[in-house]
Amino acid sequence: MKKGRGGWWLVAVLCLAGCGSQQPVVDKKEGPKETVKQPEEKGAEKPAVSKKEDWIVEQPNREIEWKTLAAEVGVSLSAGKLDEAQEGIERLDKVYTGDNKQSPEQAENFHTLSGKLAEARKMVLDKKRKSNLALAEKHMNFGKFEEAQQLIGDIVAHNPTPQQHEKATALKDEIERRRRAKRDLQAYMNMLASANRREVEAAQFELLKDPETSLSILAEASQRTDKPVLAANAVETLGLLDRPQQAQAILVEILKRNNQQTLWPVAAKEIIRMGKPGAGEPLLALVMSEVAVEQKMASLEILSQVSDPPPQTLVALLPTLHADGPLLRLALAAALHGAMTHSQFDLISRRGFDGELTPQQEEQLDKLPERLAALAAPKDPAASGAADVARAAQSLAVALRYIPAQPLSGLKVHLVEAEVPEAPAAAVLDGVWNSIDPKTMWRQSIEKRGSITLDLGSEKTVTAVKIWNFNEPGGAFRGWKDFEIFVGNSPSETTPVAAGIVPMAPGAADTPDYGSVISVPFTRGRYIRLQAKGPWQPNAYMGLAEVQVLGF
């Protein structure tokens, strides 16, 4: 029993001896002591142990990220940047993954944004289809059937609305009909190329029977630079068609082509002769584009006479009005026509123009009165074109109320239908309007037409006529009621330019000015004829007290 216990102790001692210090024993005689790195010093071999708090990776705030992305998508949609919006929605869909789910509010927001994007893309496609339909119809009217059919095919392939599909089908059928009719009308097109006027008129007669088909054929023929006679006759025939809007678009296209300059006067003549709306906007756009001066001049000449000059004509032409050159007189005339058409008589106070003005336009408009005054009084009146520019500048200044129109002096009675010795027609030019003396008024028998022609002495610009009616006490009803104004350079060849109604006079002396002003659209001429349609009440006679012609 004791022997066994002693063996146990021996084993214990031996074990303790083997479990001493872990430092390695190095023989000092073998060289320098070796430095043995501890495991925590070998950073290159094992990563350093981080503290417990360093192990926590900060998670992104998905709610903030969601709000930021959703706001960006909304901005992109508002700006019409649909591709950016699509990318944003795709990123938005990836914010919450795995067990992380969108909140009900976020899911609803995502659905709303996706719906807005889909609706916006639908609107873009719808707009494109509408645009292509309009372009296809334009190509058809210009005789470009292949281009029109390509557009129609694209429309049908991109999920058109029922109305768009119906329109596309109708255009396709019309193109086929015109192709067949074109073959039938080809003989008349050959006649249209003839130098014989009778053949041309016969061809026009047949072509006018089918204006829809003829429109595209004539549009194609008007581009034939190799056949100038055919092109010129085609342009003339376009003006005769009862399709003014489409015809004018074709004629404006001719003005855009440099190689058809010889046809510009013919196209201009037909556009003006038609007198229908449709040419104003494209003409102004052509003037403002980068084209040759000759094209701008031709376009301005027409723009000053069309029935629909755009409301922005004067404002758009401000840079040209402030620059000297060959366009100046024509730009002044076009600006005047635009201002008169749209009653822009107070642009100095910014009334009469609804659009937004740029800072440059504001400055040019403020300087326009000074510019027009300088042009109206040129330093060298004898210089080429100076008189025409001065007259055009003065006309625009009067129209814009920068300067008042003045009564013309030196007027004489050239012709009168009837008068009585004690109340001659010359009395309307004596300067007396507030008297009841019969000798200061013109009186005539009602059996004769009330008409008087005045001689201005030389060609003038007439801007208005002021009339004081027959001022007889108790007989004011014998004055003119409604009348017409005619202007021309020959007393026998005057043109109607305006009409108006003259209120009855007070029938008393020394009253406030009761004259009535009737505006005239700035017409040049030497003779002006006033013609009554009748008095306020039929009686033995009728007449006027005084007449003034305003202008310069």
Wavefront OBJ file of the C-alpha trace (Angstrom):
o trace
v 0.000 0.000 0.000
v 2.901 2.503 0.930
v 4.892 1.404 -2.080
v 2.098 2.353 -4.435
v 1.701 5.806 -2.898
v 5.426 6.589 -3.402
v 5.226 5.755 -7.116
v 2.426 8.240 -7.575
v 4.508 11.079 -6.144
v 7.385 10.190 -8.442
v 5.174 10.505 -11.455
v 3.852 13.852 -10.210
v 7.337 15.300 -9.818
v 8.331 14.235 -13.291
v 5.219 15.861 -14.765
v 5.867 19.134 -13.015
v 9.406 19.200 -14.353
v 8.109 18.856 -17.915
v 5.581 21.698 -17.499
v 8.013 24.502 -16.752
v 8.604 27.797 -18.641
v 7.594 27.846 -22.361
v 10.592 30.011 -23.314
v 12.870 27.995 -25.573
v 16.324 27.190 -24.338
v 19.102 28.511 -26.542
v 22.722 27.458 -26.245
v 24.722 30.668 -25.688
v 27.751 29.173 -27.346
v 26.020 28.751 -30.745
v 25.650 32.521 -31.530
v 23.380 35.460 -30.842
v 20.135 34.863 -29.069
v 17.299 34.230 -31.471
v 14.292 36.464 -31.061
v 11.165 34.457 -31.322
v 8.016 36.463 -32.113
v 4.922 35.741 -30.169
v 1.774 34.992 -32.140
v 0.273 38.457 -31.436
v 3.341 40.141 -33.015
v 3.069 38.357 -36.376
v 0.569 40.766 -37.966
v 1.489 39.724 -41.502
v 0.635 36.122 -40.815
v -2.587 36.489 -38.814
v -5.113 39.318 -38.715
v -5.179 41.386 -35.613
v -7.937 40.606 -33.246
v -10.398 43.521 -33.164
v -12.254 44.644 -30.177
v -15.765 43.406 -29.877
v -17.330 46.774 -30.784
v -15.324 46.911 -34.063
v -17.052 43.788 -35.315
v -20.442 45.614 -35.635
v -21.025 46.746 -39.298
v -23.258 49.851 -39.522
v -26.402 49.023 -41.469
v -27.677 51.571 -44.126
v -30.764 53.580 -43.256
v -33.107 52.141 -45.849
v -35.896 54.572 -45.060
v -33.720 57.610 -45.827
v -32.350 55.949 -48.965
v -35.907 55.196 -50.066
v -37.082 58.775 -49.567
v -34.083 60.174 -51.437
v -34.515 57.856 -54.414
v -38.281 58.396 -54.526
v -37.768 62.170 -54.584
v -35.230 61.842 -57.420
v -37.680 59.729 -59.424
v -40.370 62.367 -58.916
v -38.057 65.114 -60.174
v -37.117 63.058 -63.241
v -40.774 62.436 -64.044
v -41.605 66.129 -63.720
v -38.727 67.006 -66.040
v -39.799 64.420 -68.592
v -36.557 62.451 -68.151
v -38.218 59.085 -68.382
v -35.075 56.966 -68.783
v -33.634 58.467 -65.590
v -36.948 57.832 -63.853
v -36.857 54.187 -65.016
v -33.351 53.724 -63.599
v -34.435 55.320 -60.337
v -37.442 53.014 -59.992
v -35.229 49.970 -60.610
v -32.860 51.135 -57.842
v -35.834 51.858 -55.614
v -37.050 48.294 -56.047
v -33.715 46.984 -54.717
v -33.596 49.045 -51.523
v -35.461 46.378 -49.567
v -34.300 42.797 -50.182
v -34.598 39.504 -48.364
v -36.465 39.797 -45.088
v -36.537 43.592 -45.372
v -39.882 44.603 -46.799
v -41.357 47.880 -47.956
v -43.829 49.497 -45.631
v -47.418 49.751 -46.917
v -46.879 53.465 -47.500
v -43.674 52.794 -49.469
v -45.357 50.075 -51.506
v -48.155 52.475 -52.408
v -45.611 55.179 -53.323
v -43.689 52.719 -55.497
v -46.902 51.717 -57.253
v -47.798 55.383 -57.841
v -44.376 56.256 -59.288
v -44.412 53.198 -61.538
v -47.886 54.132 -62.741
v -46.819 57.703 -63.483
v -43.850 56.453 -65.480
v -46.032 54.076 -67.476
v -48.546 56.852 -68.139
v -45.777 59.253 -69.183
v -44.342 56.701 -71.612
v -47.820 56.096 -72.958
v -48.281 59.830 -73.524
v -44.914 60.073 -75.291
v -45.827 57.223 -77.618
v -49.261 58.722 -78.206
v -47.706 62.084 -79.035
v -45.268 60.417 -81.407
v -48.084 58.561 -83.156
v -50.081 61.794 -83.528
v -47.020 63.551 -84.903
v -46.367 60.729 -87.340
v -49.991 60.801 -88.490
v -49.732 64.512 -89.237
v -46.389 64.001 -90.983
v -47.763 61.090 -93.006
v -50.642 63.263 -94.192
v -48.198 66.023 -95.084
v -46.041 63.598 -97.058
v -49.147 62.339 -98.835
v -50.159 65.889 -99.774
v -46.649 66.516 -101.073
v -46.839 63.382 -103.211
v -44.314 61.474 -101.066
v -46.349 58.294 -100.877
v -43.516 55.934 -99.868
v -42.491 58.078 -96.896
v -46.124 58.369 -95.842
v -46.641 54.609 -95.940
v -43.519 53.970 -93.855
v -44.836 56.273 -91.148
v -48.259 54.631 -91.258
v -46.646 51.212 -90.808
v -44.723 52.475 -87.769
v -47.929 53.870 -86.257
v -49.849 50.622 -86.693
v -46.972 48.622 -85.169
v -46.920 50.632 -81.922
v -50.319 49.978 -80.343
v -52.303 52.935 -81.721
v -55.598 54.044 -80.216
v -58.736 53.039 -82.141
v -59.013 56.579 -83.510
v -55.369 56.581 -84.610
v -55.747 53.177 -86.216
v -58.816 54.407 -88.070
v -56.958 57.515 -89.253
v -53.951 55.458 -90.367
v -56.203 53.122 -92.338
v -57.964 56.066 -93.967
v -54.618 57.594 -94.982
v -53.441 54.298 -96.401
v -56.616 53.967 -98.475
v -56.341 57.573 -99.647
v -52.750 57.034 -100.770
v -53.836 54.086 -102.884
v -56.689 56.110 -104.356
v -54.367 58.965 -105.224
v -51.896 56.617 -106.841
v -54.596 55.337 -109.140
v -55.922 58.827 -109.827
v -52.409 60.082 -110.469
v -52.099 57.706 -113.391
v -55.418 58.948 -114.766
v -54.382 62.616 -114.440
v -50.943 62.184 -115.956
v -52.152 63.308 -119.387
v -53.295 66.624 -117.919
v -49.960 67.073 -116.164
v -48.288 66.732 -119.564
v -50.562 69.501 -120.846
v -49.662 71.624 -117.815
v -46.047 71.606 -118.987
v -47.060 73.159 -122.312
v -46.131 76.688 -123.347
v -49.570 76.983 -124.939
v -51.818 78.898 -122.556
v -54.996 77.227 -123.776
v -53.596 73.785 -123.037
v -52.516 74.930 -119.587
v -55.974 76.301 -118.786
v -57.621 73.113 -120.060
v -55.336 71.044 -117.831
v -56.082 73.278 -114.840
v -59.815 72.880 -115.446
v -59.523 69.079 -115.220
v -57.119 69.106 -112.267
v -59.413 71.339 -110.225
v -62.119 68.668 -110.413
v -60.117 66.457 -108.032
v -58.288 68.840 -105.672
v -57.198 66.147 -103.212
v -55.335 64.129 -105.827
v -54.136 67.173 -107.736
v -52.631 68.608 -104.553
v -49.988 65.901 -104.256
v -49.304 65.788 -108.002
v -48.882 69.555 -108.202
v -46.680 69.554 -105.105
v -44.381 67.064 -106.799
v -44.436 69.021 -110.070
v -43.618 72.284 -108.278
v -40.232 70.808 -107.342
v -39.243 69.988 -110.933
v -36.278 72.293 -111.433
v -35.589 70.479 -114.708
v -38.988 71.619 -116.051
v -39.396 75.298 -115.079
v -42.556 75.818 -117.156
v -44.277 72.857 -115.502
v -43.143 74.006 -112.049
v -44.402 77.569 -112.599
v -47.775 76.382 -113.906
v -48.051 73.908 -111.031
v -47.510 76.736 -108.522
v -50.173 78.807 -110.257
v -52.606 75.891 -110.179
v -51.946 75.302 -106.474
v -53.213 78.810 -105.851
v -56.448 77.957 -107.653
v -57.219 74.850 -105.604
v -59.812 75.109 -102.877
v -57.268 73.841 -100.355
v -55.564 77.045 -99.154
v -53.932 75.681 -96.009
v -52.270 72.725 -97.720
v -51.425 74.765 -100.819
v -49.775 77.513 -98.779
v -47.613 74.972 -96.951
v -46.368 73.721 -100.331
v -45.735 77.265 -101.561
v -43.743 78.163 -98.438
v -41.600 75.070 -99.032
v -40.678 76.548 -102.415
v -39.360 79.647 -100.632
v -37.095 77.383 -98.576
v -35.342 75.989 -101.650
v -32.449 78.043 -103.011
v -32.536 76.238 -106.331
v -36.075 77.505 -107.018
v -35.448 81.218 -106.609
v -37.063 81.936 -109.983
v -40.338 80.573 -108.581
v -40.336 82.714 -105.421
v -42.246 85.634 -107.017
v -44.887 83.235 -108.366
v -45.251 81.530 -104.977
v -45.439 84.912 -103.227
v -48.123 86.132 -105.606
v -50.288 83.055 -105.024
v -49.939 83.152 -101.224
v -50.994 86.810 -101.131
v -53.765 86.299 -103.667
v -55.325 83.462 -101.667
v -55.678 85.717 -98.636
v -56.300 82.767 -96.330
v -54.645 81.932 -92.999
v -51.896 79.350 -92.895
v -48.750 81.062 -94.170
v -47.943 83.484 -91.336
v -46.223 81.147 -88.868
v -44.010 79.275 -91.378
v -43.037 82.547 -93.068
v -41.906 84.118 -89.785
v -40.021 80.927 -88.924
v -38.264 81.113 -92.294
v -37.310 84.750 -91.694
v -35.810 83.849 -88.314
v -33.883 80.827 -89.637
v -30.378 80.684 -91.071
v -31.189 81.199 -94.750
v -29.955 83.537 -97.470
v -30.827 87.233 -97.350
v -32.824 86.847 -100.562
v -35.047 84.236 -98.913
v -35.579 86.463 -95.896
v -36.497 89.387 -98.157
v -39.026 87.340 -100.108
v -40.551 85.981 -96.896
v -40.800 89.430 -95.274
v -42.462 90.840 -98.383
v -45.192 88.199 -98.128
v -45.406 88.393 -94.325
v -46.292 92.081 -94.591
v -49.406 91.169 -96.611
v -50.724 87.801 -95.390
v -53.959 87.570 -93.442
v -52.400 85.875 -90.409
v -49.110 87.469 -89.310
v -48.251 85.856 -85.936
v -48.801 87.964 -82.785
v -45.070 87.774 -82.040
v -44.047 89.220 -85.418
v -42.912 92.637 -84.176
v -41.117 91.248 -81.118
v -39.375 88.571 -83.191
v -38.205 91.204 -85.697
v -36.760 93.587 -83.071
v -33.122 92.633 -83.825
v -33.736 93.301 -87.536
v -35.435 96.634 -86.777
v -32.345 97.723 -84.851
v -29.952 96.776 -87.670
v -29.309 98.562 -90.955
v -29.370 96.587 -94.171
v -31.535 95.318 -97.010
v -34.052 93.721 -94.628
v -34.880 96.905 -92.697
v -37.679 98.377 -94.825
v -39.350 94.998 -95.272
v -39.055 94.227 -91.554
v -40.650 97.594 -90.706
v -43.556 96.817 -93.037
v -44.014 93.304 -91.614
v -43.850 94.607 -88.033
v -46.456 97.258 -88.870
v -48.760 94.664 -90.421
v -48.435 92.420 -87.367
v -49.080 95.292 -84.952
v -52.123 96.484 -86.901
v -53.585 92.987 -87.252
v -53.323 92.262 -83.516
v -54.086 95.815 -82.270
v -50.699 96.123 -80.579
v -50.976 99.893 -80.211
v -49.504 100.149 -76.711
v -46.461 97.924 -76.704
v -44.494 100.650 -74.970
v -46.600 99.790 -71.895
v -46.317 96.075 -72.738
v -49.995 95.827 -73.648
v -51.092 93.816 -76.651
v -48.455 91.066 -76.402
v -49.129 88.078 -74.156
v -45.783 86.328 -74.534
v -42.736 86.543 -72.279
v -40.044 89.035 -73.264
v -36.360 88.281 -72.839
v -34.133 90.952 -71.232
v -32.709 91.699 -74.690
v -36.199 92.155 -76.152
v -37.171 94.415 -73.245
v -34.168 96.611 -73.955
v -34.791 96.681 -77.719
v -38.462 97.530 -77.212
v -37.546 100.395 -74.879
v -35.164 101.783 -77.501
v -37.597 101.358 -80.411
v -39.158 104.884 -80.225
v -35.721 106.472 -80.484
v -34.722 104.124 -83.296
v -37.877 104.849 -85.327
v -37.481 108.591 -84.822
v -33.932 108.407 -86.194
v -35.036 106.350 -89.193
v -37.930 108.721 -89.921
v -35.495 111.641 -90.165
v -32.486 110.250 -92.076
v -29.247 112.226 -92.219
v -29.127 111.755 -95.982
v -32.698 111.724 -97.354
v -31.357 111.397 -100.901
v -29.616 108.100 -100.154
v -30.958 105.066 -101.967
v -33.987 103.657 -100.160
v -33.823 106.247 -97.375
v -37.225 107.739 -98.195
v -38.927 104.328 -98.195
v -37.329 103.384 -94.871
v -38.288 106.763 -93.373
v -41.902 106.366 -94.437
v -42.072 102.792 -93.092
v -40.503 103.865 -89.787
v -42.942 106.743 -89.422
v -45.871 104.438 -90.147
v -44.785 102.032 -87.415
v -44.185 104.886 -84.961
v -47.703 106.223 -85.554
v -49.248 102.753 -85.266
v -47.497 102.138 -81.936
v -48.613 105.571 -80.683
v -45.042 106.788 -80.319
v -46.027 109.859 -82.315
v -49.549 111.107 -83.089
v -50.993 111.143 -86.584
v -51.495 114.734 -87.746
v -54.268 116.218 -89.916
v -53.013 116.614 -93.477
v -52.995 120.141 -94.859
v -53.586 121.456 -98.371
v -56.618 119.272 -99.079
v -59.003 120.246 -101.883
v -62.371 118.963 -103.041
v -61.751 117.125 -106.298
v -65.259 115.833 -106.981
v -68.641 115.887 -105.275
v -71.863 114.179 -106.335
v -74.141 117.025 -105.243
v -74.190 120.263 -103.234
v -76.251 123.393 -102.822
v -74.815 126.889 -103.392
v -75.471 128.089 -99.839
v -73.825 124.970 -98.332
v -71.018 123.842 -100.703
v -68.861 120.750 -100.280
v -65.814 122.969 -99.660
v -67.346 123.809 -96.270
v -66.112 120.463 -94.897
v -62.545 121.805 -95.216
v -63.051 125.243 -93.612
v -61.892 124.131 -90.169
v -65.226 124.946 -88.492
v -67.039 122.054 -86.833
v -68.715 123.569 -83.762
v -71.054 126.002 -85.537
v -74.736 125.735 -86.395
v -74.416 128.169 -89.313
v -75.576 126.298 -92.476
v -72.836 127.995 -94.532
v -70.180 126.124 -92.498
v -71.644 122.733 -93.466
v -71.991 120.761 -96.705
v -75.557 119.940 -97.639
v -76.968 118.026 -100.609
v -80.232 116.566 -101.840
v -80.967 113.070 -100.602
v -81.850 112.109 -104.171
v -78.137 112.102 -105.021
v -75.562 109.713 -103.647
v -73.592 111.188 -100.757
v -70.036 111.081 -102.112
v -67.049 113.417 -101.959
v -63.503 112.912 -103.321
v -60.622 114.850 -101.752
v -57.248 115.570 -103.357
v -54.365 115.331 -100.875
v -52.024 117.158 -103.272
v -49.535 114.278 -103.511
v -49.252 110.660 -102.464
v -49.581 110.407 -98.684
v -50.010 107.719 -96.064
v -53.569 107.841 -94.754
v -53.967 106.546 -91.191
v -57.461 107.761 -90.269
v -60.380 109.999 -91.201
v -62.115 112.255 -88.674
v -65.689 113.343 -89.393
v -68.007 115.824 -87.667
v -71.599 115.110 -88.617
v -74.251 117.536 -89.853
v -74.843 119.896 -86.908
v -78.218 121.477 -87.677
v -80.372 122.271 -84.618
v -83.347 119.943 -84.738
v -81.982 118.295 -87.884
v -79.006 116.257 -86.667
v -80.743 113.126 -88.003
v -79.910 114.404 -91.514
v -76.254 113.561 -90.934
v -74.495 110.523 -92.407
v -74.951 107.238 -90.587
v -72.610 104.680 -92.116
v -70.084 105.209 -94.885
v -67.050 103.753 -96.682
v -63.536 105.099 -97.269
v -61.714 104.587 -100.585
v -58.052 105.478 -101.267
v -56.024 105.462 -104.484
v -53.606 107.362 -106.695
v -56.285 108.052 -109.292
v -59.724 109.548 -108.553
v -61.299 106.911 -110.774
v -59.338 103.980 -109.323
v -59.735 103.974 -105.565
v -59.877 100.908 -103.329
v -62.126 100.410 -100.293
v -59.958 100.408 -97.184
v -62.292 101.054 -94.241
v -65.868 101.680 -93.165
v -67.518 103.198 -90.140
v -70.526 104.754 -88.456
v -70.740 108.482 -87.701
v -72.692 109.395 -84.548
v -75.270 112.157 -84.824
v -74.089 115.663 -83.998
v -75.409 117.468 -80.896
v -77.227 120.074 -82.989
v -75.787 122.909 -80.907
v -72.896 125.357 -81.101
v -69.723 125.478 -79.004
v -70.004 121.909 -77.739
v -67.179 119.526 -76.790
v -65.462 117.880 -79.732
v -67.914 115.331 -81.125
v -65.811 114.247 -84.104
v -65.562 110.533 -84.846
v -62.235 108.950 -85.922
v -62.281 105.967 -88.288
v -58.926 104.190 -88.579
v -57.467 103.342 -91.979
v -54.880 100.560 -92.374
v -52.000 102.895 -93.355
v -52.813 103.172 -97.044
v -50.788 105.141 -99.580
v -52.619 107.314 -102.090
v -53.349 110.812 -103.334
v -57.146 110.685 -103.512
v -59.582 109.718 -100.792
v -63.280 109.206 -101.414
v -65.941 109.183 -98.705
v -69.201 107.556 -99.703
v -72.342 107.524 -97.549
v -74.743 104.619 -97.450
v -77.468 106.832 -96.047
v -78.466 109.314 -93.303
v -79.764 108.487 -89.839
v -83.288 109.244 -91.076
v -84.380 109.781 -94.694
v -85.311 113.410 -95.344
v -85.046 116.025 -98.041
v -81.304 116.434 -97.660
v -78.216 115.228 -95.774
v -74.668 116.429 -95.187
v -71.529 116.796 -93.038
v -70.009 119.599 -90.980
v -66.251 118.915 -91.247
v -63.705 116.345 -92.501
v -60.043 115.817 -91.594
v -57.685 113.273 -93.109
v -54.956 112.104 -90.724
v -51.640 110.750 -91.903
v -48.268 111.857 -93.189
l 1 2 3 4 5 6 7 8 9 10 11 12 13 14 15 16 17 18 19 20 21 22 23 24 25 26 27 28 29 30 31 32 33 34 35 36 37 38 39 40 41 42 43 44 45 46 47 48 49 50 51 52 53 54 55 56 57 58 59 60 61 62 63 64 65 66 67 68 69 70 71 72 73 74 75 76 77 78 79 80 81 82 83 84 85 86 87 88 89 90 91 92 93 94 95 96 97 98 99 100 101 102 103 104 105 106 107 108 109 110 111 112 113 114 115 116 117 118 119 120 121 122 123 124 125 126 127 128 129 130 131 132 133 134 135 136 137 138 139 140 141 142 143 144 145 146 147 148 149 150 151 152 153 154 155 156 157 158 159 160 161 162 163 164 165 166 167 168 169 170 171 172 173 174 175 176 177 178 179 180 181 182 183 184 185 186 187 188 189 190 191 192 193 194 195 196 197 198 199 200 201 202 203 204 205 206 207 208 209 210 211 212 213 214 215 216 217 218 219 220 221 222 223 224 225 226 227 228 229 230 231 232 233 234 235 236 237 238 239 240 241 242 243 244 245 246 247 248 249 250 251 252 253 254 255 256 257 258 259 260 261 262 263 264 265 266 267 268 269 270 271 272 273 274 275 276 277 278 279 280 281 282 283 284 285 286 287 288 289 290 291 292 293 294 295 296 297 298 299 300 301 302 303 304 305 306 307 308 309 310 311 312 313 314 315 316 317 318 319 320 321 322 323 324 325 326 327 328 329 330 331 332 333 334 335 336 337 338 339 340 341 342 343 344 345 346 347 348 349 350 351 352 353 354 355 356 357 358 359 360 361 362 363 364 365 366 367 368 369 370 371 372 373 374 375 376 377 378 379 380 381 382 383 384 385 386 387 388 389 390 391 392 393 394 395 396 397 398 399 400 401 402 403 404 405 406 407 408 409 410 411 412 413 414 415 416 417 418 419 420 421 422 423 424 425 426 427 428 429 430 431 432 433 434 435 436 437 438 439 440 441 442 443 444 445 446 447 448 449 450 451 452 453 454 455 456 457 458 459 460 461 462 463 464 465 466 467 468 469 470 471 472 473 474 475 476 477 478 479 480 481 482 483 484 485 486 487 488 489 490 491 492 493 494 495 496 497 498 499 500 501 502 503 504 505 506 507 508 509 510 511 512 513 514 515 516 517 518 519 520 521 522 523 524 525 526 527 528 529 530 531 532 533 534 535 536 537 538 539 540 541 542 543 544 545 546 547 548 549 550 551 552
